[in-house]
Amino acid sequence: MTNHTMVTEFTLLGIPETQGLENVLLFLFSTLYACALLGNLLLLTAVISSPQLHTPMYFFLGNLSIFDMGFCSTTAPKMLSYLSGWGGGISFQGCVAQLFFYHCLGCTECFLYTVMAYDRFVAICFPLRYTIIMNHRVCCVLATGSWMSGCVHATILTSLTFQLPYCGPSKVGYYFCDMPAVLPLACEDHSLAQRVGFTNVGLLSLICFFLILVSYTRIGISISKIRSTEGRQRAFSTCSAHLTAIICAYGPVIIIYLQPNPSPLLGAVIQILNNLVTPTINPLIYSLRNKDVKAALRHVFLKRSLSLESK
């Protein structure tokens, strides 16, 4: 790759059709980024510090918080730098790293949501055997497998993209390095890499979405068999937060895939929803209606305030 590459730096042209809105977007996106980091950090702190949250569901939720902080940090700093007027230059190695981590974390997201759906399926359909099935070893294997699968997926796409020679032009018509934006800059035919990459991403998303759908179909059947209204409401409440998060994550992706020729602006809006908005609202989704998480957060703040008073 190094022997054939003449381009040493790419220039990110930013979000399409937003000229003159840099200051407004800078304020909006920097606020969302700060909220995403703070919210997920608080949620992760609550999960780690509270013994009552040391269960499989919150173990995977902690992994999701780590993912959200990493995912939004993949694209947001460079985008905010561009909006601040520092320019959109990014080194060739930086572009490689950005594309790798974007797809690594994106793939990990799909697998984490699938694993969390399986966890809810076991909890509701096999409640008496839940602690046996979802033991510590199984949880660690599922979480590690999700992250490793993301790395393998990203390695394939990154290799497909950057095995091609890039000898100019070097202007990426987007706000971060992604396959559809970078491949057209290659000096050789990129159609094969584009087809393989699109098929890879599409199949992965469809498989995960299908497994989630199967899990929640079985969950729905089990909930319908519960006789008491209170029992049905309690069972549904344990799944509502995860369902809301899945809709927020998959909804924008489905919308853009259903568009035959999506506009660059629509594509950027969808990506920003995934990169910034979803990581921002995930901590709210999992904490506002969850008494255990709210109690753990209160304990964290109380412990912190007491330690400050003692000083």
C-alpha positions, 0 to 999 in steps of 0.5 A: 500500500505504501509503495503505490500511494502518492497522496500523503494527505486528504482534505475533508470538504465537510458536511454538504450544503451547509456553507455559512452555517459553521458557527451554528453547527459548531455549537450544536455538535459540540454540545451533543458531543459533550453530552454524549461523553458525559452521559455515557461516562456517568452511566458507565461509572454507575454500572461499575460502582454499583454492586446491584448493577453487576448483572449481564444486562448492565454488563452489556450496557457498560460495553455499549457506553464504551462503544458510544464514547468511542463511536462519536469520538471517531468523527466528531473531533475532526468535524468540530475542528473543520467547523472551527476554521482549522481546515479539513486536512487529515493525513493518509494514516489518519484517514485509514484509522478513521475508516477502520475505527468507524466500521469497527465500532459500527459493526460492534454496535450491531453485535452488541444490540443483538447480544442484548436482545438475546439477553432479554430473550433468555431473561423473559423466556427462561427466567429460572435458568437465566443466571445459569445460561447467562453466566459470567463466562458466557457474557465475557465470550459474547462481549469479546466476540462482538468487539473482535468481530468488529475488528475483523469486519473493519480490517476487511473494509479498510484493506479493500479501500486502501489496497488501491493506489491514491495519486490524486485528487485528494479532496474527500467530499464528506466530513469524515473518511468513509468508503463511499467518499474515499473510493472514488479518489482511487487511481484504479477501478474501485467498483469491486471494492465498492460492491464487496464493501456495500454487500458486507455492511448490508448483510451484516446489518440484515443478519443482526436485525433478523436475529433481533427480530427473532428474539423479540418475536419470541419475547412477545409470544412469552409476554402474551402468555403472562396472565397478570397485567402487572407481570406483562407490564414489568416484562415489557418495561425491561425491553422497552429501553432496548427497543427504543435504542434499536429503533434509534440506531437502525431507523436512520440506516433503514431510511437511507438504504430505502432511498434509491439515490440519497442526496449527500445532505440526507446521507450526512444527516443520517450519519450524524444521527448515528454518530452523535445523536444516538450516543447522546440519547442512549444514556437517557433511554437507559436511565430515565425509566430505570430505577436501579440506574437512577439509584446508582447515579444518586449514590455516585453523586452523594459519595462524591459530594461527601468526599468533597466536603471531607476535604 
